[in-house]
């Protein structure tokens, strides 16, 4: 799983490792990382995970 953070060039998103994959269970670390993502990133972003 590669980080799309470095792909987009966002230093803030480095903390959000790409565990947001369709195969990840609903109650894994995903909800927390999504929360971090939404609270830290304010500019338009193509979120690859379909949440």
DAKA-V697515 format. One record per run of one state. SS is the DSSP state (hx for helix, st for strand, lp for the rest). FROM is the first residue (numbers start at 1). TO is the last residue. If there is no record, write none. Layout:
# DAKA-V697515
SS FROM TO
SS FROM TO
This chain:
# DAKA-V697515
lp 1 3
hx 4 8
lp 9 11
hx 12 15
lp 16 29
hx 30 40
lp 41 51
